[in-house]
C-alpha cells in the first residue's frame, strides 16, 4: 500500500513536516506558492486595470505596477511558503483628506507579515 506520510525515524524525528517532510509536502508547498503568486498577480492586474482611465496632466496613468515587494514567508496549511507580492504605485489622492490612496491586497494583507513576526517572537520566548 502507498503511504503518503513518512514514518518517523531517527533520521527525520526532529524535522518538522513543513521544513523537511516528504516529496508530497514539497509539491504541495510549490503548488501553494504558485497559486498564491498567480492570485496576487491577478488581484493587482484587476486593480490597475480598474483605474487605467485615471491619468495626470501629462497623460501618465496614476495607478501602475511597480515591481515586487521583498520576498517573505507566509505560513499556510501547506507549510511556510515564500511570496514576492507585486507592488503598486498609486498616485491618486483623496480629495477630502489630501492623503494618497493605497492599494491593499485582500489576499495578503500588509499586517500579516508583522503578525507572523510577532507570533514567531512569542513562540521563541516560551
LODOLUM-259322 format. One record per atom (N, C-alpha, C, O): residue in one letter; atom name; x, y, z. Coordinates in Angstrom, 3 decimals, padded with zeros to 6 digits. Each point is the difference from the previous one (the first is absolute). Layout:
   r    a          x          y          z
   A   CA          X          Y          Z
...
//
This chain:
   r    a          x          y          z
   X    N    000.837   -001.166    000.000
   X   CA   -000.837    001.166    000.000
   X    C    000.893    001.244    000.000
   X    O    001.035    000.035    000.666
   X    N   -001.452    000.985   -001.424
   X   CA    000.739    001.249   -000.088
   X    C   -000.251    000.840    001.236
   X    O   -001.145    000.208    000.402
   X    N    002.230    000.277    000.201
   X   CA   -000.119    000.873    001.161
   X    C    000.398    001.404   -000.393
   X    O    001.055    000.208   -000.599
   X    N   -001.892    000.757    000.934
   X   CA    000.273    001.389   -000.303
   X    C    000.834    000.636    001.103
   X    O    000.841    000.856   -000.276
   X    N   -001.060   -001.256    001.500
   X   CA    000.712    000.547    001.146
   X    C    001.165   -000.901    000.338
   X    O   -000.151   -001.216    000.123
   X    N    001.323    001.825    000.027
   X   CA    001.175   -000.781    000.341
   X    C   -000.084   -000.466    001.446
   X    O   -000.561    000.678    000.861
   X    N    001.133   -001.850   -000.616
   X   CA    000.110   -000.495    001.368
   X    C    001.060    000.812    000.720
   X    O    001.000    000.390   -000.602
   X    N   -001.208   -000.135    001.875
   X   CA    000.995    000.737    000.771
   X    C    001.135   -000.955    000.348
   X    O   -000.228   -001.095    000.515
   X    N    001.436    001.519   -000.800
   X   CA    001.173   -000.818    000.293
   X    C    001.037    000.871    000.692
   X    O   -000.217    001.189    000.234
   X    N    001.332   -001.796    000.083
   X   CA    001.077    000.750    000.650
   X    C    000.477    001.156   -000.876
   X    O    000.328    001.066    000.520
   X    N   -000.285   -001.257   -001.837
   X   CA    000.552    001.013   -000.890
   X    C   -000.934    001.192   -000.209
   X    O    000.476    001.110   -000.235
   X    N   -001.798   -001.312    000.314
   X   CA   -000.904    001.113   -000.248
   X    C   -000.884    000.340    001.197
   X    O   -000.967    000.744   -000.166
   X    N    001.251   -001.248    001.348
   X   CA   -000.827    000.232    001.181
   X    C   -000.004    001.466    000.414
   X    O   -001.012    000.495    000.495
   X    N    002.120    000.205   -000.688
   X   CA    000.104    001.387    000.430
   X    C   -000.392    001.001   -001.081
   X    O   -000.019    001.202    000.264
   X    N   -000.293   -001.663   -001.474
   X   CA   -000.301    000.888   -001.114
   X    C   -001.508    000.167   -000.133
   X    O   -000.696   -000.984   -000.251
   X    N    000.160    002.207    000.413
   X   CA   -001.428    000.205   -000.196
   X    C   -000.389   -000.246   -001.451
   X    O    000.814    000.182   -000.905
   X    N   -002.047   -000.590    000.686
   X   CA   -000.464   -000.297   -001.358
   X    C    000.106    001.222   -000.900
   X    O    000.273   -000.144   -001.192
   X    N   -000.485    001.360    001.736
   X   CA    000.059    001.210   -000.814
   X    C    001.421    000.324   -000.431
   X    O    000.186    000.735   -000.970
   X    N    000.825   -001.258    001.659
   X   CA    001.385    000.297   -000.341
   X    C    000.580   -001.081   -000.894
   X    O    000.510    000.298   -001.081
   X    N   -000.579   -001.514    001.505
   X   CA    000.548   -001.099   -000.782
   X    C   -001.139   -000.739   -000.653
   X    O   -000.436    000.348   -001.098
   X    N   -000.035   -001.353    001.764
   X   CA   -001.175   -000.718   -000.451
   X    C    000.220   -000.772   -001.282
   X    O    001.129   -000.234   -000.431
   X    N   -002.218   -000.145   -000.151
   X   CA    000.050   -000.845   -001.180
   X    C   -000.001    000.815   -001.282
   X    O   -000.157    001.221    000.013
   X    N    000.336   -001.920   -001.104
   X   CA   -000.072    000.620   -001.319
   X    C   -001.392    000.566   -000.227
   X    O   -000.148    001.052   -000.621
   X    N   -000.862   -001.733    001.113
   X   CA   -001.374    000.478   -000.136
   X    C   -000.173    001.347    000.714
   X    O   -000.657    000.900   -000.523
   X    N    001.242   -000.764    001.712
   X   CA   -000.067    001.269    000.720
   X    C    000.621    001.120   -000.832
   X    O   -000.541    001.103   -000.080
   X    N    001.674   -001.402   -000.530
   X   CA    000.681    000.999   -000.829
   X    C   -000.849    000.364   -001.215
   X    O   -000.060    001.170   -000.378
   X    N   -000.588   -002.140   -000.232
   X   CA   -000.881    000.278   -001.143
   X    C   -001.179    000.877    000.415
   X    O   -000.399    000.902   -000.736
   X    N   -000.148   -001.170    001.902
   X   CA   -001.121    000.802    000.497
   X    C    000.445    001.439    000.244
   X    O   -000.717    000.935   -000.355
   X    N    001.889   -000.746    000.956
   X   CA    000.517    001.354    000.239
   X    C    000.250    000.726   -001.318
   X    O   -000.329    001.180   -000.126
   X    N    000.905   -001.867   -000.855
   X   CA    000.240    000.620   -001.306
   X    C   -001.312    000.394   -000.668
   X    O   -000.106    001.069   -000.600
   X    N   -000.882   -001.935    000.711
   X   CA   -001.314    000.305   -000.569
   X    C   -000.649    001.188    000.700
   X    O   -000.587    000.864   -000.652
   X    N    000.692   -000.817    001.974
   X   CA   -000.555    001.116    000.763
   X    C    000.696    001.301   -000.374
   X    O   -000.650    001.034   -000.156
   X    N    001.976   -001.084    000.014
   X   CA    000.757    001.194   -000.392
   X    C   -000.436    000.496   -001.370
   X    O   -000.215    001.197   -000.190
   X    N    000.083   -002.110   -000.764
   X   CA   -000.383    000.379   -001.358
   X    C   -001.423    000.576   -000.035
   X    O   -000.254    000.992   -000.684
   X    N   -000.662   -001.613    001.415
   X   CA   -001.379    000.499    000.022
   X    C   -000.083    001.361    000.680
   X    O   -000.732    000.877   -000.459
   X    N    001.465   -000.695    001.533
   X   CA    000.003    001.278    000.703
   X    C    000.590    001.095   -000.887
   X    O   -000.534    001.108   -000.057
   X    N    001.623   -001.413   -000.628
   X   CA    000.627    000.978   -000.898
   X    C   -000.952    000.381   -001.140
   X    O   -000.114    001.177   -000.343
   X    N   -000.561   -002.158   -000.239
   X   CA   -000.944    000.269   -001.092
   X    C   -001.181    000.832    000.490
   X    O   -000.448    000.913   -000.693
   X    N   -000.055   -001.223    001.881
   X   CA   -001.125    000.753    000.559
   X    C    000.394    001.444    000.279
   X    O   -000.777    000.916   -000.267
   X    N    001.982   -000.703    000.804
   X   CA    000.473    001.355    000.278
   X    C    000.194    000.786   -001.290
   X    O   -000.354    001.177   -000.064
   X    N    000.912   -001.815   -000.966
   X   CA    000.181    000.658   -001.304
   X    C   -001.346    000.410   -000.588
   X    O   -000.144    001.107   -000.519
   X    N   -000.846   -002.006    000.601
   X   CA   -001.327    000.293   -000.538
   X    C   -000.673    001.128    000.771
   X    O   -000.658    000.854   -000.594
   X    N    000.821   -000.846    001.918
   X   CA   -000.596    001.045    000.824
   X    C    000.584    001.369   -000.361
   X    O   -000.742    000.974   -000.133
   X    N    002.052   -000.897   -000.023
   X   CA    000.653    001.268   -000.348
   X    C   -000.380    000.425   -001.414
   X    O   -000.265    001.179   -000.235
   X    N    000.234   -002.111   -000.705
   X   CA   -000.373    000.330   -001.381
   X    C   -001.421    000.566   -000.054
   X    O   -000.256    000.958   -000.730
   X    N   -000.667   -001.542    001.496
   X   CA   -001.376    000.490    000.027
   X    C   -000.066    001.401    000.596
   X    O   -000.753    000.843   -000.487
   X    N    001.529   -000.587    001.530
   X   CA    000.027    001.322    000.650
   X    C    000.545    001.051   -000.962
   X    O   -000.585    001.073   -000.147
   X    N    001.695   -001.377   -000.500
   X   CA    000.610    000.943   -000.935
   X    C   -000.944    000.262   -001.171
   X    O   -000.160    001.143   -000.428
   X    N   -000.456   -002.190   -000.086
   X   CA   -000.924    000.135   -001.138
   X    C   -001.240    000.809    000.378
   X    O   -000.510    000.763   -000.820
   X    N    000.022   -000.919    002.049
   X   CA   -001.182    000.736    000.445
   X    C    000.246    001.509    000.050
   X    O   -000.940    000.790   -000.094
   X    N    002.207   -000.394    000.242
   X   CA    000.340    001.415    000.097
   X    C    000.806    000.475   -001.213
   X    O    000.652    001.043    000.062
   X    N   -000.691   -001.789   -001.150
   X   CA    000.794    000.331   -001.188
   X    C   -000.432    001.310   -000.646
   X    O    000.795    000.633   -000.694
   X    N   -002.042   -000.213    000.908
   X   CA   -000.497    001.224   -000.619
   X    C    000.446    001.262    000.745
   X    O   -000.184    001.106   -000.510
   X    N    000.754   -001.246    001.679
   X   CA    000.427    001.164    000.784
   X    C    001.448    000.344   -000.343
   X    O    000.919   -000.783    000.243
   X    N   -000.741    001.970   -000.810
   X   CA    001.323    000.440   -000.447
   X    C    000.285    001.402    000.536
   X    O   -000.915    000.730    000.380
   X    N    002.209   -000.366   -000.358
   X   CA    000.375    001.352    000.441
   X    C   -000.025    000.959   -001.190
   X    O   -000.444   -000.365   -001.089
   X    N    000.926    001.602    001.302
   X   CA   -000.019    001.023   -001.048
   X    C    000.835   -000.393   -001.211
   X    O   -000.291    000.423   -001.119
   X    N    001.321   -001.224    001.334
   X   CA    000.887   -000.422   -001.100
   X    C   -000.521   -001.251   -000.702
   X    O    000.605   -000.464   -000.967
   X    N   -001.728   -000.087    001.447
   X   CA   -000.568   -001.185   -000.630
   X    C    000.534   -001.314    000.555
   X    O   -000.298   -001.066   -000.537
   X    N    001.086    001.134    001.609
   X   CA    000.533   -001.217    000.622
   X    C   -001.019   -000.582    000.968
   X    O   -000.703    000.739    000.690
   X    N    000.625   -002.052   -000.640
   X   CA   -000.922   -000.656    000.922
   X    C    000.376    000.310    001.448
   X    O    001.178    000.096    000.345
   X    N   -002.205    000.059    000.495
   X   CA    000.239    000.262    001.413
   X    C    000.199   -001.284    000.801
   X    O    000.556    000.037    001.098
   X    N   -001.004   -001.172   -001.636
   X   CA    000.136   -001.286    000.685
   X    C    000.739   -000.955   -000.930
   X    O   -000.501   -000.359   -001.066
   X    N    001.695   -000.047    001.482
   X   CA    000.824   -000.892   -000.827
   X    C    000.675   -001.057    000.867
   X    O    000.122    000.162    001.214
   X    N    000.316   -001.249   -001.853
   X   CA    000.829   -001.003    000.691
   X    C    001.363    000.585    000.241
   X    O    000.468    000.852   -000.755
   X    N    000.182   -001.319    001.829
   X   CA    001.314    000.534    000.337
   X    C    000.869   -001.094    000.610
   X    O    000.438    000.127    001.144
   X    N   -000.186   -001.186   -001.882
   X   CA    000.874   -001.065    000.475
   X    C   -000.652   -000.888    001.043
   X    O   -001.207   -000.240   -000.035
   X    N    002.030   -000.249    000.976
   X   CA   -000.467   -000.904    001.049
   X    C    000.532    000.451    001.359
   X    O    001.063    000.613    000.094
   X    N   -001.818   -000.926    000.946
   X   CA    000.490    000.198    001.358
   X    C    001.083   -001.051    000.276
   X    O    000.146   -000.957   -000.760
   X    N    000.590    001.134    001.816
   X   CA    001.017   -000.977    000.388
   X    C   -000.677   -001.335    000.311
   X    O   -001.132   -000.031    000.481
   X    N    001.818   -001.046   -000.753
   X   CA   -000.543   -001.333    000.262
   X    C   -000.194   -000.192    001.499
   X    O    000.803    000.462    000.811
   X    N   -001.877   -001.147   -000.462
   X   CA   -000.268   -000.323    001.396
   X    C   -000.684   -001.350    000.047
   X    O   -000.559   -000.458   -000.997
   X    N    000.602   -000.171    002.146
   X   CA   -000.647   -001.304    000.142
   X    C   -001.349    000.166    000.670
   X    O   -000.143    000.722    000.987
   X    N   -000.836   -001.403   -001.540
   X   CA   -001.344   -000.003    000.552
   X    C   -000.295   -001.425    000.436
   X    O    000.222   -000.945   -000.757
   X    N   -000.719    000.793    001.964
   X   CA   -000.317   -001.322    000.502
   X    C   -001.394   -000.392   -000.465
   X    O   -000.973    000.714    000.243
   X    N    000.890   -001.853   -000.914
   X   CA   -001.277   -000.533   -000.471
   X    C   -000.164   -001.399    000.565
   X    O    000.887   -000.512    000.683
   X    N   -002.018   -000.099   -000.968
   X   CA   -000.220   -001.380    000.416
   X    C    001.013   -000.931   -000.652
   X    O    000.290   -001.077    000.520
   X    N    000.247    001.500   -001.667
   X   CA    000.995   -000.795   -000.712
   X    C    001.407    000.234    000.529
   X    O    000.947   -000.627   -000.474
   X    N   -000.798    001.509    001.438
   X   CA    001.311    000.333    000.546
   X    C    000.393    001.410   -000.396
   X    O   -000.810    000.737   -000.563
   X    N    002.035   -000.358    000.849
   X   CA    000.496    001.331   -000.336
   X    C    000.201    000.106   -001.506
   X    O    000.653   -000.844   -000.613
   X    N   -001.227    001.898    000.025
   X   CA    000.057    000.195   -001.442
   X    C    000.627    001.364   -000.282
   X    O   -000.492    001.012    000.498
   X    N    001.579   -000.962   -001.293
   X   CA    000.589    001.294   -000.339
   X    C   -000.883    000.754   -000.994
   X    O   -000.504   -000.586   -000.958
   X    N    000.318    001.894    001.192
   X   CA   -000.873    000.816   -000.848
   X    C    000.693    001.306   -000.328
   X    O    000.604    000.625    000.872
   X    N   -000.689   -000.210   -002.135
   X   CA    000.441    001.331   -000.425
   X    C   -001.231    000.692   -000.553
   X    O   -000.383   -000.223   -001.149
   X    N   -000.234    001.057    001.960
   X   CA   -001.233    000.683   -000.389
   X    C    000.304    001.120   -000.989
   X    O    000.992    000.712    000.156
   X    N   -001.844   -000.549   -001.177
   X   CA    000.186    001.110   -000.932
   X    C   -000.222    001.344    000.696
   X    O   -000.796    000.105    000.933
   X    N    001.496    000.896   -001.393
   X   CA   -000.100    001.338    000.583
   X    C   -000.812    000.888   -000.951
   X    O    000.108   -000.125   -001.220
   X    N   -000.922    001.024    001.791
   X   CA   -000.806    000.925   -000.785
   X    C    000.377    001.422    000.393
   X    O    000.103    000.322    001.184
   X    N    000.101    000.526   -002.190
   X   CA    000.242    001.416    000.238
   X    C   -001.302    000.730   -000.314
   X    O   -000.360    000.174   -001.165
   X    N   -000.340    000.250    002.209
   X   CA   -001.285    000.685   -000.131
   X    C    000.221    001.467    000.356
   X    O    000.206    000.331    001.168
   X    N   -000.248    000.551   -002.172
   X   CA    000.272    001.419    000.220
   X    C   -001.271    000.821    000.206
   X    O    000.065    001.225    000.095
   X    N   -001.214   -001.885   -000.025
   X   CA   -001.248    000.723    000.226
   X    C   -000.036    000.521    001.439
   X    O    000.614   -000.584    000.893
   X    N   -001.330    001.674   -000.678
   X   CA   -000.154    000.541    001.343
   X    C   -001.472    000.111    000.355
   X    O   -000.851    000.196   -000.868
   X    N    000.567   -000.324    002.145
   X   CA   -001.358    000.150    000.512
   X    C   -000.327    001.487   -000.004
   X    O    000.761    000.803    000.540
   X    N   -001.880   -000.431   -001.142
   X   CA   -000.359    001.420   -000.119
   X    C   -000.307    000.637    001.348
   X    O    000.210    001.200    000.176
   X    N   -000.703   -001.982    000.773
   X   CA   -000.370    000.538    001.306
   X    C    001.224    000.179    000.896
   X    O    000.216    001.079    000.553
   X    N    000.585   -002.138   -000.410
   X   CA    001.137    000.037    000.932
   X    C    001.303    000.439   -000.661
   X    O    000.910    000.469    000.683
   X    N   -000.811   -000.612   -001.988
   X   CA    001.236    000.341   -000.697
   X    C    001.053   -001.087    000.073
   X    O    001.091    000.157   -000.549
   X    N   -001.402   -001.271    001.226
   X   CA    000.950   -001.106    000.119
   X    C   -000.042   -000.861   -001.260
   X    O   -001.021   -000.096   -000.680
   X    N    002.166   -000.528    000.393
   X   CA    000.053   -000.897   -001.157
   X    C   -000.803   -001.253    000.263
   X    O   -000.021   -000.525    001.114
   X    N   -000.639    000.053   -002.157
   X   CA   -000.728   -001.262    000.091
   X    C    001.015   -001.118   -000.139
   X    O    001.051    000.175   -000.616
   X    N   -001.373   -001.332    001.194
   X   CA    000.940   -001.121   -000.016
   X    C   -000.711   -001.273   -000.414
   X    O   -001.176   -000.206    000.296
   X    N    001.918   -000.640   -000.987
   X   CA   -000.488   -001.338   -000.309
   X    C    000.208   -000.867    001.232
   X    O    001.072    000.012    000.606
   X    N   -002.095   -000.758   -000.244
   X   CA    000.103   -000.927    001.122
   X    C   -000.530   -001.352   -000.452
   X    O   -001.174   -000.126   -000.347
   X    N    002.019   -000.865    000.349
   X   CA   -000.375   -001.329   -000.448
   X    C   -000.991   -000.637    000.960
   X    O    000.186    000.038    001.216
   X    N   -001.234   -000.619   -001.768
   X   CA   -000.948   -000.752    000.822
   X    C    000.504   -001.414    000.235
   X    O   -000.423   -000.667    000.943
   X    N    001.325    000.212   -001.798
   X   CA    000.546   -001.351    000.123
   X    C    001.118   -000.045    001.029
   X    O    000.058   -000.912    000.824
   X    N    000.822    001.889   -000.872
   X   CA    001.171    000.034    000.867
   X    C    000.105    001.375    000.654
   X    O    000.746    000.853   -000.481
   X    N   -001.477   -000.627    001.562
   X   CA    000.030    001.314    000.636
   X    C    001.392    000.362    000.505
   X    O    000.795   -000.875    000.341
   X    N   -000.515    002.155   -000.298
   X   CA    001.311    000.479    000.440
   X    C    000.285   -000.396    001.442
   X    O    001.151   -000.266    000.346
   X    N   -002.167    000.220    000.493
   X   CA    000.205   -000.303    001.413
   X    C    000.393   -001.442    000.241
   X    O    000.533   -000.316    001.063
   X    N   -000.778   -000.565   -002.012
   X   CA    000.286   -001.418    000.240
   X    C    001.476   -000.247    000.245
   X    O    000.356   -000.865    000.800
   X    N    000.515    001.615   -001.478
   X   CA    001.436   -000.171    000.208
   X    C    000.366    000.360    001.438
   X    O    000.753   -000.723    000.653
   X    N   -001.289    001.842   -000.161
   X   CA    000.300    000.424    001.366
   X    C   -000.600   -000.978    001.008
   X    O    000.617   -000.300    001.022
   X    N   -001.809   -000.191   -001.310
   X   CA   -000.645   -000.965    000.882
   X    C    000.815   -001.286    000.068
   X    O    000.181   -000.564    001.079
   X    N    000.307    000.102   -002.218
   X   CA    000.798   -001.227   -000.021
   X    C    001.287    000.179    000.791
   X    O    000.413   -000.914    000.714
   X    N    000.229    002.072   -000.825
   X   CA    001.221    000.253    000.765
   X    C   -000.297    000.026    001.492
   X    O    000.766   -000.531    000.804
   X    N   -001.893    001.155   -000.437
   X   CA   -000.382    000.079    001.406
   X    C   -000.265   -001.392    000.562
   X    O    000.446   -000.322    001.101
   X    N   -001.161   -000.495   -001.845
   X   CA   -000.291   -001.369    000.447
   X    C    001.291   -000.799    000.117
   X    O    000.164   -000.780    000.939
   X    N    000.753    000.968   -001.884
   X   CA    001.276   -000.709    000.051
   X    C    000.801    000.410    001.241
   X    O    000.596   -000.848    000.664
   X    N   -000.585    002.140   -000.357
   X   CA    000.710    000.474    001.188
   X    C   -000.627   -000.545    001.275
   X    O    000.705   -000.368    000.940
   X    N   -002.043    000.319   -000.913
   X   CA   -000.696   -000.521    001.165
   X    C    000.356   -001.467    000.237
   X    O    000.228   -000.414    001.137
   X    N   -000.180   -000.367   -002.213
   X   CA    000.301   -001.417    000.152
   X    C    001.459   -000.221    000.406
   X    O    000.302   -000.979    000.683
   X    N    000.614    001.878   -001.093
   X   CA    001.403   -000.118    000.403
   X    C    000.168    000.267    001.483
   X    O    000.855   -000.596    000.655
   X    N   -001.679    001.500   -000.126
   X   CA    000.114    000.375    001.418
   X    C   -000.494   -001.104    000.939
   X    O    000.398   -000.049    001.164
   X    N   -001.241   -000.815   -001.655
   X   CA   -000.580   -001.025    000.867
   X    C    000.884   -001.184    000.164
   X    O   -000.357   -000.944    000.703
//
